[in-house]
Amino acid sequence: MHPRVLQEMANILDIPLAILYNKSIKDGILLEDWKCANVTSIFNKGSKLDAGNYRPVSLTSVHCKVLESLIRDSMVKHLEDNQFISTSQHGFVSKRSCLTNLLETLEEWMEALDEGYGIHAIFLDYKKAFDTVPHRRLLSKLKGYGVKGQLLQWIENF
């Protein structure tokens, strides 16, 4: 279903979708159609002839994306409420970004320089670091953070 149709018919589809979403989570099963994706490539920069200048993007079911978003928001709230997210974490956190990370780092460096300390820095390129996530390790960490039951089973089925 096109996202526009879903948006325009939200007041009609809200109850059937809520039933579908709740059943999916309650049973711990992700619908097979929601697991399918059309993978396409998006050009980043540089020469269009170099395959390394493209990134793969998975186009998945809109319904699944909506449910993923609802689950993500709930899990982030749980992690924040229980203070599982470090103040040093800047990526994928609301009101934090690469820019806030850079600003905090520069502030710490300037304080160190003002106090007469030297600074040594190592820059690492994490460009591909988040392309894949070890699924078993993710599930283990989620268990450690208190995610359990049907929700954990649903994520495992993903």
N, C-alpha and C positions, 0 to 999 in steps of 0.2 A: 504494500500500500504506500502510495506517495505521501511524504510528510505533510504536504499541504492538505490532502484529503483528511488525514488524521487530525490535523489542527482544526479544519472547518467542521468536522463532525465530532469533535471532542465531547460535546454534551450528550451525544447519542451513544458513542462508543466507550464512555468512561466506565460504566458498570460492567459490560462484557469483558473489557480489557482487564479491569481489576480482578474479575473472577479468574480469567486466564492467568494473569500474573501470580495471583495468590496460589492457584493450583500448581503452577510450575514450581514455585518456591516450596510449597507444602510437600510436594512429591519429590523435590530435589532433582528434578529432571528438566533439562533445557530441550525445547522442541527441536527436532532434527533440522527443520527448515531454517531455524535461527542460527544453526551452527555453520550453515553454508555462506560463503562469501564470494563475491566477484572481486578478484584482485586486479588492480590496474596500477599503472605507474604514473607518477606525477613528477614533472621536470622541476629540478631545484635551481641550478645555476651552471654556468660554464657551457661547454660544447654540448649541443643536443645529440652529437654523434657518440658521445661517451656514455655507456650504460651506467657507469658509476655516478652520474649526475642526476639519476632518477631515484625516487624512493617509492617502494610499494605501498599501496593503500588498499585495505580490505573494505569493500562496501558490503555491509551486512544489513539484516532486517531492521527496519525502523522500529518495529515493536520491541525487538530485543535491545536496541540501543536505549529506548525509553526505560525499559526495566533495568538495564545496566546502570543507567543514570540514577534511578531511584535507589538501587542497592548501594551504589557508590556514595551517594549523599548520606545515607544512613550509616554506612561503615565509617566514613570520615568523621561524622558527628560522634560516633562511639569512640574512635581513636582520639579525637580532640578532648571529649569529656573525661576520658581516663588518662589524659596526658601521655599518650603513647607516641606522639609526634614530637620529636626534638625541636627546640627553638633554632637549631642549626639547619633544619630541613627547610629548603627554599623551593625546590621543584615540586610541582603538583600540589601546592598548598595555597589556599585562598589568601590574598593580600601579600603574597611573597612571590619572588621571581628571581631570575638570573640577575636582574638589576639590583634588587634589595640585597642579594648575596654579595655582589660586587661592592656596593656601598658600605656594607658592614665590614667587609674585608679591608677596604681602603681605610676606614675609620680606625680599625685595629692596627693597621700598619703605621698610620700617621701617629697614633699614640705611642707605639713602640719607638718610632724614630724620634719623637719629641723627648722620650725618656732616655735616649742615647743607645738604644739597642739596635743591632743589625737585623736585617731581614733576609731570609733565604726563601725562595719560592720555587716550586716545581709546578709546571703546567702540564696537565694531562688532557688528552683528547678523548672524551667519552662519546664521541659522535655515534658509535654503534652499540654503546653499552646497554641500551634499553630496548634493542630490537627484539630480544628474546628474554623470557623470564622462565627460569626452571620451575615448572608447575608444582612439583612435589615440595620444593623448598618454600614456595609461596603459600601452599596449603598449610605447611608446618608452622610458618610464621603467623598466619591467620589464626590457627588454633591457639598459639601462644598469646594472642591478643584477645582471646575470648570469643572468637567467631566459631560457632559450633552448630550442630543439628542440621536441619534441612537446608539452611542457608549455605553452610560449608559444603554439604553434599551437592547443592546446586552449582556452586562455584567449581567443585571438583568435576562435575559433569560438563562444564563449559568447554 
